Amino acid sequence: MSQAYTNGSELRLAGITCRTTNSQEAGPNGQIPGLWEAYFKEAIADRIHTEQPHLIYALYTDYESDASGAYTLLIGHELNGSEAADLSGLEVAVVPASKYKVFTTNRGPVYEVVAEAWGRIWSYFRDAEEQRAYTGDYELYDARNMNPEDAVVQIYIAVK
């Protein structure tokens, strides 16, 4: 898994959300798979007018504390300028400009490589002097060439 840094400007995203914890997601009552299913079933991408509809964000925000606390996950798209989209029933989140440590997953089935990458991210920050900012982290998916069985995903972690 490779790592790099980038500075990101403020992000405005719209999509569907759930409130959960990592411990809940590790058990049988995880909500994230159902949220992804709802994203595709409800054709969320078609409801949000964006300049880059192929970029799907999975934003982790509204952290209660740290990686062990509750957070909100939003799956959706970036809002650009003045949208004429019907955002009824969708949540909007604003993520402040931040410095990000970008982790790129290994190639493989998306559900495996993303889970593996998060395990490595938690381990990295547990042992690093560098600290997470918990202002908003996100997975970035490019739907143009997305094969769920052979995927590479970038994960952006806001750092102090």
VOGU-3710 file (C-alpha; in Angstrom, 3 decimals, decimal comma):
1> msqaytngse> 0,000/0,000/0,000  1,595/3,273/-1,101  1,366/6,614/0,724  1,718/10,266/-0,325  0,617/13,720/0,863  -1,628/16,294/-0,762  -3,383/19,503/0,222  -7,102/19,455/-0,448  -9,424/22,426/-0,782  -12,821/22,563/0,892
11> lrlagitcrt> -15,191/19,830/-0,311  -18,976/20,052/-0,524  -20,538/16,624/-0,917  -24,115/15,376/-1,198  -25,300/11,828/-0,746  -26,895/9,327/1,589  -25,656/8,706/5,117  -25,628/6,428/8,116  -24,252/6,866/11,632  -22,143/3,942/12,836
21> tnsqeagpng> -18,972/2,808/14,607  -16,103/0,572/13,568  -17,058/-1,991/16,236  -20,634/-2,110/14,887  -19,299/-2,564/11,336  -17,114/-5,487/12,460  -20,205/-7,394/13,606  -23,393/-8,673/11,985  -25,233/-5,335/12,349  -22,962/-3,284/10,076
31> qipglweayf> -24,760/-0,629/8,048  -22,134/0,192/5,413  -22,908/-2,646/2,951  -26,588/-1,625/2,996  -25,671/2,023/2,446  -23,652/1,087/-0,660  -26,572/-1,026/-1,877  -28,956/1,908/-1,397  -26,548/4,263/-3,203  -26,700/2,121/-6,353
41> keaiadriht> -30,379/1,083/-6,054  -31,555/4,685/-5,616  -29,285/5,933/-8,464  -27,835/8,673/-6,254  -25,299/9,606/-8,964  -28,143/10,582/-11,313  -29,646/12,985/-8,749  -26,523/15,082/-8,176  -25,311/17,348/-10,954  -21,550/17,382/-10,743
51> eqphliyaly> -18,654/18,082/-13,067  -17,141/14,659/-12,306  -19,991/12,169/-11,878  -17,545/9,257/-12,160  -15,903/10,176/-8,825  -17,702/8,552/-5,901  -16,820/9,708/-2,382  -17,260/7,669/0,787  -16,805/10,411/3,395  -16,225/9,686/7,074
61> tdyesdasga> -17,189/12,789/9,057  -18,793/14,113/12,252  -16,448/12,006/14,354  -17,572/11,624/17,966  -13,958/11,273/19,115  -11,455/9,130/17,217  -11,386/5,827/15,303  -13,171/4,092/18,193  -16,136/6,496/18,361  -19,235/7,027/16,250
71> ytlligheln> -19,019/8,746/12,856  -21,227/9,546/9,890  -20,538/7,923/6,533  -21,784/9,781/3,448  -21,665/8,089/0,041  -22,139/10,560/-2,777  -20,624/13,176/-5,021  -18,969/16,568/-4,958  -21,202/19,592/-5,450  -19,803/22,206/-7,799
81> gseaadlsgl> -20,945/25,839/-7,904  -24,674/26,329/-8,327  -26,367/22,975/-8,684  -29,805/22,622/-10,126  -30,035/19,124/-8,700  -32,892/17,890/-6,556  -31,120/17,248/-3,266  -34,297/16,370/-1,354  -33,710/13,350/0,831  -29,942/13,753/0,562
91> evavvpasky> -27,494/15,001/3,156  -24,899/17,680/2,409  -21,531/17,752/4,157  -18,791/20,367/4,029  -15,241/19,218/4,667  -12,702/21,947/5,451  -9,517/22,377/3,450  -6,925/20,037/4,880  -3,600/18,320/4,473  -4,160/14,655/3,637
101> kvfttnrgpv> -2,040/11,573/3,847  -3,195/9,529/0,858  -3,113/5,750/1,089  -3,531/3,715/-2,098  -4,854/0,197/-1,608  -3,452/-2,952/-3,105  -5,295/-4,255/-6,175  -8,049/-6,791/-5,583  -11,714/-7,220/-4,612  -12,853/-3,800/-3,386
111> yevvaeawgr> -14,397/-5,036/-0,126  -11,158/-6,843/0,762  -8,575/-4,226/-0,235  -10,455/-1,329/1,410  -10,892/-3,227/4,700  -7,234/-4,267/4,613  -6,142/-0,675/3,945  -8,170/0,666/6,878  -6,508/-1,907/9,148  -3,117/-0,659/8,012
121> iwsyfrdaee> -4,175/2,982/8,400  -5,322/2,422/12,006  -2,090/0,596/12,759  0,011/3,332/11,138  -1,580/6,136/13,186  -1,486/4,093/16,403  2,322/3,991/16,139  3,082/7,299/14,347  3,924/10,683/15,823  1,715/12,132/13,089
131> qraytgdyel> -1,882/12,659/14,209  -5,208/12,421/12,417  -7,295/15,590/12,344  -10,721/13,830/12,258  -12,167/16,697/10,185  -13,224/14,407/7,336  -11,577/11,412/5,667  -12,691/9,814/2,443  -12,329/6,927/0,055  -12,285/8,027/-3,582
141> ydarnmnped> -13,624/5,661/-6,238  -13,335/6,274/-9,997  -16,352/4,588/-11,608  -15,002/4,955/-15,160  -12,825/1,867/-14,924  -14,169/0,332/-11,739  -14,148/-3,442/-11,543  -15,304/-4,392/-8,020  -13,306/-7,622/-8,235  -10,065/-5,894/-9,326
151> avvqiyiavk> -10,034/-2,420/-7,779  -7,526/0,125/-6,504  -8,917/2,805/-4,165  -7,371/5,932/-2,693  -8,096/6,795/0,942  -7,514/10,374/2,093  -6,838/10,843/5,816  -6,854/14,407/7,181  -3,734/15,043/9,281  -2,741/17,815/11,664
//
